[in-house]
Amino acid sequence: MNKKLYVGNLDYSTSDEELKELFSTYGEVENVKIIKTAEGKPRGFAFVEMVAENSAEEAAKNLNQSSFKNRTLVVNEARNERRDDNRNGGGFRSGFRSRNGDSGGRDDLNYKLKKLRRDLK
């Protein structure tokens, strides 16, 4: 199992410290990151990285579907893949051609935004 866990269905008022305290019951917590919108508002999920794999496994087993701040937590092993990397077609770029006939490529604004997001991780 990965040492990094996805924690979903969080109350928006949950702090990094509260999550660290909750998960430290099962072992040493290396990092906690609550995901926020561009405006800085919590999105209701986080990633918790444990020092040891067995601690992460134990935390996921015990905390998944448990109650925290009147919410039922979802705790799973975090996936390394990005959701938008697996999409096939659709959306704005589907069939898009610029005036000169090319499909955008590296000069395309969407490409640059995706690259910037990856670099900021």
N, C-alpha and C positions, 0 to 999 in steps of 0.2 A: 504494500500500500504506500501511496505517496504521503509525505509528511505535511502536505498542504491540503487544507480542508475548505470546502465551500460551506458557508453557513447562511441559510436563507430564512425568509419570513421573520426577519428581525423587526422589533419595534423601532420606529424612527428615532426615538430618544436614546437608544443604546449607544454607549460610549466604548472606545477601544479598551479602556481600563476594565469595564464591566465584563467584556468578552474575555479578556486576558484572565481575569479572576475566575470566571466560569470554567475555562478550559484548563487552567493550571491545576485543577483538581486531578487531572489525569496525566500530568507531566509538565515539563518545562515548555513554555510557549516562547517561540523565537520571534514571531511577528504577528501583528493583527492589523488588517487593513479594511476599514469600512468603506465601501464604494459609494461615491457621491456624484451627484449631477454636476454639470458645469457651473451651476449656481451655488454649489456647496451643500445642497440638501441630500441627506442620506437616501439611498435607493432601496434600503431594506434587505441588503445582503452584504456579506463580508467574506474575507479569506483569512483563515487562521493557520499559521505554520507552526508546527510542533518541532521540537528538537529531535525527537526519536519517532521512528515509524510506528513502533508498538504503542506509544502514547497516543498518536493520531488515530490509530485503529480503535483503541479503547474509548477514546473520546467520541468518535463517530458512532460507535456501537451504543454507547450509553446516552448520548445527547440527542441523537436523531429521534424525532417525534416527541421530545421532552418539552415541558412547558417552561418558558422563560419570559418574564414580564408580560404575562397573560397571552403569549403567542406560542404556537406549536412550531418548534424549530425544525428545519430541514438541514441535516448535516451529512454531507457526502464527500467523498474524495474529489478534490478539484481536478478538472480536466485541463490539459495543457493546450488543447486546440482552441482556436478562436472561432466563434460562431459565424462571423461574416466571411471567413475564409472558405467555408463549406457551402456557400450558396451558389446555385447554378442559375445564372440568368436572372431575369426579372428586374424590377426596380428601374431606376432612372437610366442606367447604362444599357439596358437591353435594346439592341439595335441602334444605338446612338451613333450618329456620324456627324462630324463637324462640316462646315461649309467646304473645306478643301478635300473632303472625302475620307479622311482618316478617322479612326475610332478613338482617338484621344491619346492613349499610351501614357508615357511618363509625364507629358505636359498636362494631363487631365487633372482637374481639381480634386476629384474623388480619390485618385491614386495618391496625390500629395497628402491629403488628409489622413488616409489610412497609414501611410508611411510615418507621418508625424505622430499618430497615436501609438504605433509600434515603438517608435524611438523614445517616447515618453514613459513607457512601461518600466 
